């Protein structure tokens, strides 16, 4: 392992690797990425692969439009097929409040050039065979949203960056970060130390632990989220379907498996990755309510991972007051995977001073003292 | 030897495992994800032990590095309609097991 680097990225998930990948493409490879486990160990290897532009804030919509464009190109760029399938996302609203929310969101998305349409349950049945229309007030469908296979996204970016000269170290835990006054001088790991003055904290659910190493108090909280996957079926389901009444989402993978999760407001913050019966029961009940024929499909496996949540549901980006050269790139909740391409690109440009983007000021850590930013309300899972 | 099938559910051969190892996937969790081994209907019941032994061999007898992936529910694939819970489960607090 290198003993010095211009930049150390803590976290070898999709966010850290996207940054490394874009830095490398811009010619900057004096970088070491540190991943505590195997590639795909964290949330980047545990998510459902959803990629949507249906959000409630203009910023997220615009960022995701670009991310979708980037995901369309990624397989060809890295030589790893990420199986990005734009089969659309269908949201179901079962009550007045959710319906009104969808209407407002769709108007905003359309203004931003995203072709989401409000459709009836009957129209939705034509898109999703077997959808039970009872209790559905209105739906929103955007055909350009999609699903991908997360593992090759991670592997592709890691390999591409490595081939250009970046170091990606797996099974390497950061144990301390040493400073001299306000300046970082080295990152200490269980495999040796790396001298550096610049560290990017892209550690997802572990970001607040990294912050603690430098006395930076981060408001992130990790929450367990679970997913189940069913036996493979002949392809029949084009979009990702999501029921807003309980945050259920599921889609059919390229191997034919039905895969998805559900929100659980009662789940406390924890770093527990054990699987629960509660999730299985709630998810199956909800899934079968949406498409009753799924009652006959057999569940094969369930797993768990973390959403790295912040108080306002927006990420924490950019500098901190306490330490120089300590860049935050975390707090992406349930949408890190889909935002990774554009966030990595913008962060690379920002770090190399090739571009300024307002998100690095707007979403910095200091915003919690300045006052709330616009909350993103359209979260699922 | 190379065409010997290790994972019957997903058609993974010894050659596939060796190629994956050469491509840098050197722990069982990564091999599983890259080749699809143990991700089929039997969820590794038939193949994990073989793959683990094979990997330990490739790693010069390093058995600790060939630890099997985490065992997860379900033991047997089970219909969603059997698993679906009652209406009021959503209202009850999340039950938390003891331990870390």
Interface residues (C-beta under 8 A of the other chain):
Chain A: X37 X38 X39 X40 X41 X45 X151 X155 X159 X171 X230 X231 X246 X264 X266 X267 X268 X270 X272 X274 X275 X276 X277 X278 X280 X281 X282 X284 X285 X287 X288 X294 X295 X296 X297 X298 X299 X300 X301 X302 X303
Chain B: X24 X27 X29 X30 X33 X34 X41 X43 X70 X72 X73 X74 X77 X78 X79 X80 X81 X83 X84 X85 X86 X87 X89 X90 X92 X93 X94 X95 X96 X97 X100
